[in-house]
Amino acid sequence: MKIQSFTKSYGGRRVLDLPGLELERGKIYGVIGANGSGKSTFAKVLAGITSADQPGPKTEKGLSLGYMPQKNYAFRMSVKKNIMLGSRDRARAESLMDALGIEQLADKGAKSLSGGETARMALARLMMKDFDLLILDEPTAAMDMESSLKAEGLMADYCRRTGCTLVLITHSLPQAERVADILLFFHEGQLLEQGEKQRLLAAPACLELRRFLDFYGMGDGR
């Protein structure tokens, strides 16, 4: 899956400058970096939610794409009906609810859910379909640790089952380490480093990534 190079500016200020990028099918990409580094802008442009500056389209045509934004929406109906907006497959809906620990909420009004419960419902709704490219922007930010771990397991299972490319935007470096195959490190709107997870964590090439790892206590102190 090839992504053309693109830039994105707001009010004349360039916030993202991305070189050409190729994403492999069946891989989970963990997008990491400090707040304001361009991670969510990358997700929005990739998903087609926000338009880039010239040169235009970024992804191959004909790909089925799913996107989960940071702010999740609950329709005014039950949790189960919300989830089944993605597909009428009742067995799949029940399996997803069970995997995310929300099966007991099936008949509850979705508008009454907590933030973490809404996120789990939105993730289940999205995963009712099979996509070629799935983009998740901070999907577990509102979840507790137990729910986050369940969601992470579901992401891995979904990627294996569908063979999709999964792009996970996360503020949690430990989460990226647990889930991702490949890491993309953003800094001040630039993709500074990318590569296989173990290599990047063990031997980061750029100073900014070494400092980022040190902040999380995962560097070597250089």
C-alpha positions, 0 to 999 in steps of 0.5 A: 500500500503506497502513500504519496508524499504530502504536506498539510498546513493550517493558516499558512503554517505547515504542520505535517510534511510526510515523505512517500511511505509504503505500508505492508498488509497484515502489519500493525503500525504504531504511530508515536510522538509527542503531542502536537507532533502531527500524529492525528493530522496524519490519521485524518489526512490518511482517512480522507477526513482532512484534505492535504495540500497539493499534490492530492490523493495519498492512498491507492484507489479502491481500498476499503478504509475504516477510521475511528476518531478520538471523539466517538459518537453514540447514536440514540439507541441501544449499544447492540443496535449501535454496533450492528449499524456496521453490519447485521451480523448478530453473531459477530456483534455478540463476539465483539461485545464479549471480546471487549467486555461490554456484552452486559451493556447490549440493551443499555442506551448508548447515550448513557455510557461512560467515555471508556464504554463508548470507545469500546462500543465504537471500536466494536461497531467499526470492526463489524466490517473487514477493511483493507486499511484500518486507522485508529486514533487513540482508541483506548485513551478513555479506557482503563488498563483492563479494557485497553488490553482487551482492545489491543488483543482485538486489534491484533486478532482483527489484523491477523484475520483480515490481513488488513493494514492497521494504523494505530495512533497512540500516546502510549509508548508501552502500548505501541511496544505491545501491539505494533509490528512497525513504529513511525516516530513523528516530531514537529510534523516530520516523520523522523524515523520508522522501522521494525519495532525491536530495532527502533526501540533498541537502537534509535538513530535520531536524537529526538527518538532517543530523548522520547524513549528516555522520557518513558524510561525505555531508552539507554540514557544517551 
